[in-house]
Amino acid sequence: MWVVGLVGSPRKGMNTDTLVSQALSGARAQGAEVEKIYLSDLSIRPCQGCGKRPPGGYCMFRDGMEEIYRVLEGADALVIGTPAYYGTVSAQLKLMIDRCNCLSEMVPQADGRMTFRTRIAKRKRALFIWVADSSRDPACALQVMRLWGKDANVELVDTLIVTGADRGTPARKRPELLQRAYELGAKLVAGLQG
Ligand SMILES: Cc1cc2nc3c(=O)[nH]c(=O)nc-3n(C[C@H](O)[C@H](O)[C@H](O)COP(=O)(O)O)c2cc1C
């Protein structure tokens, strides 16, 4: 089992990174091979909405998304963490999400209407971690993630919603929160084992 953590915060070692690491530790304890990717380290160009799909590829651009497409095709599960930025996900994560628009294609239904279908064969389970300071409502972020999940063939099976991350106690000093992230990571893999 291959579990990949995607960190949407540019701040290494801070709240989001800490909780993604904890979840990955839980997954590793269940026997998974884990990997962590900092989206900030990847050079990802913003989607241009060109609608052009090169043969054998998902996007006209060749950049840091190649690594993400590899993950989306091969991983068994994902741990996706993002800080709340203006009530939703970080720009780092949103860049990645927008570049998944061409992962789906239009196909006709039996009644003639058109529908979208993902081109990513592998279904993946995901834990979504949203780390806010004063915001309390993750609805906007969750809507973005669920829409993306359809194109990327990702099912959000669990969410960890964190508040008071900056002005309150940081994640690394909240043992119950660390434990919860660890357990959710373990559960992600246990779900794969049936
Ligand atoms: C550009 C920006 C926008 C932010 N917007 C929000 C917000 O809408 N709601 C909120 O609770 N916190 C907001 N924050 C605070 C972060 O979500 C919070 O500090 C979080 O802990 C950062 O995660 P990190 O420690 O993993 O980087 C914002 C921070 C930045 C830099």
The ligand as an SDF file (V2000), in Angstrom:
LIG
                    3D

 31 33  0  0  0  0  0  0  0  0999 V2000
   -3.1740   34.0970    3.3030 C   0  0  0  0  0  0  0  0  0  0  0  0
   -3.7590   33.5760    4.5930 C   0  0  0  0  0  0  0  0  0  0  0  0
   -5.1250   33.4870    4.7250 C   0  0  0  0  0  0  0  0  0  0  0  0
   -5.6710   32.9700    5.8960 C   0  0  0  0  0  0  0  0  0  0  0  0
   -7.0330   32.8590    5.9980 N   0  0  0  0  0  0  0  0  0  0  0  0
   -7.5630   32.3000    7.1050 C   0  0  0  0  0  0  0  0  0  0  0  0
   -8.9630   32.1280    7.2320 C   0  0  0  0  0  0  0  0  0  0  0  0
   -9.7330   32.4740    6.3590 O   0  0  0  0  0  0  0  0  0  0  0  0
   -9.4340   31.5660    8.3760 N   0  0  0  0  0  0  0  0  0  0  0  0
   -8.6130   31.1630    9.3870 C   0  0  0  0  0  0  0  0  0  0  0  0
   -9.0700   30.6460   10.3920 O   0  0  0  0  0  0  0  0  0  0  0  0
   -7.2730   31.2990    9.2930 N   0  0  0  0  0  0  0  0  0  0  0  0
   -6.7360   31.8570    8.1700 C   0  0  0  0  0  0  0  0  0  0  0  0
   -5.3830   31.9900    8.0780 N   0  0  0  0  0  0  0  0  0  0  0  0
   -4.5370   31.4380    9.1510 C   0  0  0  0  0  0  0  0  0  0  0  0
   -4.0830   30.0110    8.8480 C   0  0  0  0  0  0  0  0  0  0  0  0
   -5.1140   29.1820    8.4000 O   0  0  0  0  0  0  0  0  0  0  0  0
   -3.5120   29.3850   10.1120 C   0  0  0  0  0  0  0  0  0  0  0  0
   -2.4770   30.1880   10.5650 O   0  0  0  0  0  0  0  0  0  0  0  0
   -2.9990   27.9680    9.9020 C   0  0  0  0  0  0  0  0  0  0  0  0
   -2.6390   27.4520   11.1350 O   0  0  0  0  0  0  0  0  0  0  0  0
   -1.7820   27.9130    9.0360 C   0  0  0  0  0  0  0  0  0  0  0  0
   -1.3910   26.5800    8.8600 O   0  0  0  0  0  0  0  0  0  0  0  0
    0.1620   26.1740    8.9160 P   0  0  0  0  0  0  0  0  0  0  0  0
    0.6240   26.4430   10.3020 O   0  0  0  0  0  0  0  0  0  0  0  0
    0.1780   24.7510    8.5660 O   0  0  0  0  0  0  0  0  0  0  0  0
    0.8300   27.0080    7.8720 O   0  0  0  0  0  0  0  0  0  0  0  0
   -4.8120   32.5430    6.9460 C   0  0  0  0  0  0  0  0  0  0  0  0
   -3.4250   32.6580    6.7990 C   0  0  0  0  0  0  0  0  0  0  0  0
   -2.8970   33.1670    5.6450 C   0  0  0  0  0  0  0  0  0  0  0  0
   -1.3980   33.2690    5.5070 C   0  0  0  0  0  0  0  0  0  0  0  0
  1  2  1  0
  2  3  1  0
  2 30  2  0
  3  4  2  0
  4  5  1  0
  4 28  1  0
  5  6  2  0
  6  7  1  0
  6 13  1  0
  7  8  2  0
  7  9  1  0
  9 10  1  0
 10 11  2  0
 10 12  1  0
 12 13  2  0
 13 14  1  0
 14 15  1  0
 14 28  1  0
 15 16  1  0
 16 17  1  0
 16 18  1  0
 18 19  1  0
 18 20  1  0
 20 21  1  0
 20 22  1  0
 22 23  1  0
 23 24  1  0
 24 25  2  0
 24 26  1  0
 24 27  1  0
 28 29  2  0
 29 30  1  0
 30 31  1  0
M  END
$$$$
